[in-house]
């Protein structure tokens, strides 16, 4: 494959069941293709811009149910038959706009939204039935039986929520599966994510601790940000090395401790009232205790964690007899839940738990989700190396950033906050002209290098 383009459409075909004879090859007509992966969505979305100067779309009479089958090759692909990096069928769900793109009016640019077909299937039906057993099994049933999608569990540790019974009240299958995902946690209180990847047709159910446990797929070839190196590679460096040069890095609204505090993700009180007995149980949640538990399990090194400053204490106010406290000892929020035991016999209701400590799992998952946003970065990298290596959301990747005040005599040249191993939260793949770029949001819970 020629190297002047970073990607190639092996196949780009529009078909429609409404028009059996329709088989439009639009490879040469695609001006831009963008698609998105997100840990919070069990399907892919995208946008395609197609230029038409032959009246092809006039014959289609677009209805929002046409299919676009895309097969993609990367510049790093060695074989057009075996190295397809993406093979996906999207529903062309809506015509966003049409713009006449020539003075004579004989050419038009169509911008069309794309979505995975199983998302359309989910939106077309509702589920109202009882559920029981482990949450992960119920999520699998919803995805398989209602949307025809298998779920890969290799990215998840076991859920501790089991032996329950409940009712799904007329929800779309994927909506119900996502709802159950928010109820699930691991033994460490880590949250789960139900998501889709461009690299397979299965859905993936992943837990945060499993994501943190995995090795970085590019540990031997980290993405590197250095202005001088980037410029050198752009001007004609090694073609392979330039695909691991960070093009841009941006942070915004990070290290927001006040938001963590106000949502109860640092310290809070959790109260449960049992209507059947009238008993009330109160517990205190502490992020310091949560991080200690993750440290003991070997998931997070507490000495390197960068989501909470356990040295800070509020000041003493002697005049009003208020003693300063660590933030994890305070109650920034109070959560109250009402349950009724025995409704389903030996089964728990979906909001019930067998022990008071299990109720705290909900707050622990909330705390981890808030911690994710404590150190979140927007990074843009060249697409060929990322997609050819199988990079996707939920993966751990290594990114190295030089310090702002770079001292050549200092042995450690890397920025501790912005360097290290990150988890990919979402991606935006853009194919335009001859370039393939990946803009992604990444996060981490530890400082990346020793200071």
Secondary structure, 3 states (H helix, E strand, C coil): CCCCCCEEEEEEEEEECCEEEEEEECHHHEEEEEEEEECCCCCCEEEEEEEECCCHHHHHCCCCCEEEEEEEEECCCCCCCCCEEEEEEEEEEEEEEEEECCCCCCCEEEEEEEEEHHHHHHHCCCEEEEEECCHHHHHHHHHHHHHCCCEECCCCCCCCCCCEEEEEEEECHHHHHHHHHHHCECCCCCEEEEEECCCCCCEEEEEHHHHHHCCCCCCCCCEEECHHHHHHHHCCCCCCHHHHEEEEEEECCCCCHHHHHHCCCCEEEEEEEECCCCCEEEEEEEHHHHHHHHHHCCCCCCCCECCCCCCCECCCEHHHCECCCEHHHCCCEEEEEEECCCCECCEEECCCCCCHHHHCHHHHHHHHHHHHCCCEEEEEEEHHHHHHCCCCCCCEEEEEEECCCCCCCCCCCECCCCCEEEEEEEEEEEEECCEEEEEEEEECCECCCCC
